[in-house]
Structure formats: structure tokens, C-alpha cells
């Protein structure tokens, strides 16, 4: 947990203007170097080459395996507490990119139980959000032969035995020191479930490098899991991590959140809604009037419309640099930059929504992505859980 002068970053709360360098020192992660960036598959993804993913843990082992064709996997998950917005989805599109470039296994855990423990929401509401989120994840277009989606409550016969084994490795003092005082005993136990998520690809497929591309507020889960993985009895590698900055809120500094007063751009928003939200709420780095902007120019580093383009929605580096240059010299107005960003985002969402609309029933679409019985058996046996009739209930 970090709480410095004007910002707070934990897995459960992010507030204020974040100093990403201070977070590196606090969490003990390493800055992603230019040499490491150059090792990513070509073409290097914008999230990497533009330092949105800016920090790492043991990324070299993953990249070496990916570049030499040895087994490797990616784990990135979703907590279904509401509809997904654009800040939620970019790690999944990044995971799909790596899967396409390197043939990586992708594991996607859905933490429906954690959200029930954290939120004042009914189990029925959490289930509704889980189903809705799953359709959005399926619309990303992962390879079902190389992807597994695990829902904690639906896959309890594999998640719970593994989490029980890992829970013996974590003391309450470690939980308190890493996360702060837990709200309930379920949250005290949950780091063991998170470790299950991150180690599951190795427990199913055998020891290999795993990469966890996540926002930096989720790094405490990785740190606890790495401590568990260091126990020789499990014969797994410590999962590596690729840690990202937050996609900003429409209102300015901080991460985009569904609970903010300023709205988020949802994956379900239509083109008109996207334009309305960007025009009304997107924080501007420009001047207060056109004359002043023409004379003084704007600041793209704080302009939310520009940041959206830089993070995810403009792939062409030359065009992005031109927009920044024209914004700084005043030839590009804030309103014009907002229109460009809104167009790019709306185009992306229409493509995503089009793929989602082509999906059939959730049960049928999800079936190829579920762990099969052999995979469940292998995972349980790796932690010493007997595969008898009871484990099949």
C-alpha cells in the first residue's frame, strides 16, 4: 500500500495525482528498459513502446521463452462489479496481441467472489455483471485452443483446492502488511485465490514463464504470489509482471473508474454517447479561449483526449507526434482534438460491439474456453489434492 502526499494506490483504492516513479520505489519493481522494449515481438505494441507498460518483474524470462518458441503464458483477469469500460479492456487486447504474435497461452480469471466480498452488491447482481463481462471478453477474439477462462465460483472444484494449499503459505501479518486491515475474513483469504489465478497455467501445463500484464495497483497480488511460488514444493516459476500506468479518467489525473462522478466510456456506448462524453467531460490541456490557445498552445501531456489516443486508440506514432506538435503550437484546438479522439474511440467500440453481437448463447460460446477435466485433475494433483470421486462433485 502506498499513500504519499497526494495520492493513494492499493488494489482496492486509487486516488489523486499518481507519481509513478515513487510507486516503483515503494513496490520494488523495475523500470522497463529500452533494451527490454526492443525485445518484444515486432511490431512492438503501442502500450509497450510508449511506456504505458512502464515497469516489470522478471519480464526477461518471459520474452526469452516467447522469442525462442518455448512454453509461456499470460494471465490477466477481471473483477465483475459492473459494466466494462475502455480502461478495463486494453490489457485484454494486449494479451490477444501477444497470443497472436507468440502463440502464448492466455488465462483469464474472473474474480466474482472477490467482488462480492468487496462491494455492497448481491450475489445475483455480481452474477449478472459476470455474464455481461464474459461476453465482452469473448468479443476480444482470443484463440479458444490457447485460452482458458476461469470463473471462481463456477470453477470452485479447481480454484478452491489450490487456494487452500496456497493459503497455508501466507500469514495474516503478510496480508495486513501488503493490503492493510482487511474488511472481512474473505478478503484475508483472497490472496491465496489470486495466487491460484497466477500459477494456474503452470499447474495445468507444467513449469514455464508466466507474464501478468496489469495496472500497477494490482502488483501486491503478484508480490504475494511470487513468495508462494518460491516454495520449492510446487515446482513453478515466479510469475513475472508487466505493470501499466492508469488510463486517465475523463476528468483528469487518476485512473478511469466506474464509480467516479465523471462518467467512464463504456464498451456498450454508442457513437453519439462517446462524442457527448468526450465533448462535455474530457479534461482539456488547452487554453480558456481560442485566441489564447492560438497564441500559447496546449499541453498534450495533461489533455485527456490526447492521452486516450496515446495509450491505445492511435497506432501510428507519426500521426500521434503530429497531433502533439500541432496542439502545442496552437494550430490544433482542444475541440478539434476531442473530435479526433471521439472518432477513434467510437470506431473501436463499434468493431468490438459488432463482434459481440455475433456471439451466440454464453454457455455455448464459453464452453471451448473452460478447463477440461484432465486440466482440472492435473492442477489439483500438482498441489497434492487427491483426484477421487469427491473432487468431481
Secondary structure, DSSP 8 states (H G I E B T S, - for coil): -EEETTEEEETTEEEES--HHHHHHHHT-EE--HHHHHHS-SS--HHHHTTSEEEEESHHHHHHHHHHT--EEEE--B--SS--BHHHHHHHHHHHHHHHHH--EEEEEE-HHHHHHHSS--HHHHHHHHHHHHHHHHHH---GGGEEEEETTTTHHHHHHHHHHHHTT--HHHHHHHH-S-SSHHHHHHHHHHHHHHHHHHHHH-S-EEEEEEEGGGHHHHHHHHHHHTSGGG-----EEEEE---EETTEEEE--TTSSS---BTT--HHHHHHHHHHH----S-SSHHHHHHH---TTT-HHHHHIIIII---HHHHHHHHHHHHHTSS-HHHHHHHHHHHHHHHHHHHHHHHHT---HHHHHHTTS--HHHHHHHHHHTT---SGGGG-
